[in-house]
Amino acid sequence: MPEPEVVPDKISNPINLYVIIGILAVGAAIYVAFQILPEEQTGMLAFVFSVGFAGGAAGFAFFVSKRAGIGVLSK
């Protein structure tokens, strides 16, 4: 399939630098929190982060699926 002459910048460069910086910042914040907190509290904090991020990702996926009208969850 030939490449079109004009490719929008949003499609040609799908990597958003701010998203990558945000992910790295959240990871660094979690790492620092695990180093600062006592060992007894880190287990519960890890559980809360795991459930929170998994739930957030599932909710975001559901929202995008419904908004775009594609995928298994759209009907």
N, C-alpha and C positions, 0 to 999 in steps of 0.2 A: 504494500500500500504506500503510495507516494506521500511524502510529508507536504502539507499545505505551505504556500508561500508565506502567509502571515500566521504566526502562532502567538496567541495572547500570552503575555508575560506570566499571568496567573497559572496557566497550564504548563508553560515551558519550565518554570521554576516552582514546583509544588512545595518545596521545603520552606517553612516559615521560621526565620531566625528567632523571633520572639517566643514561639512555642518551645523551641529547643532550649532557650535560656530559661524559660519558666520551669520546664521539667527538671533541668539541672539544679535550679534554685530550690525547688521542692525537695529533691533528693538530698541536697546538702543540708537543708533545714531538718529533715528527718534524721539524718546521720548525727547532726549536732544534738538534737533532742535525745537520741539514744545514748550519747556519750555523757550528757549532763545529768539525766535522771538516774535515780537509784535502780539497781538491777530488778527489784521487785516490781517496779512500775513499767518496765520496758515491755514485758510480755503483753500486758493489757493494751499498751499503746500500739504495739505492732498489730494486735488483733483489730483495734479500732481503725487504724490506717488501712488494713487489708479489706475490711468490710466496707469502709467508706469509699475507697478507690474503686473496688469492684462494683458497688452499687452505683457510683457516679458514672462509670463507664457503661454499665447496662442502661441506665437512664438516658444517657447521651445517645447511645446507639438506637434506643427506642424512639427518641425524639427525632433524630435524623432520618430514621426509616419512615416514620409517619409523615414527616415534612416532605421528603423527596418522593414518596409514593412508590417506592421500590422495595424489594426484599420480602422476606417471609412475614414480617410483622405488619406490613402495610395494609393487608386486607381484613 
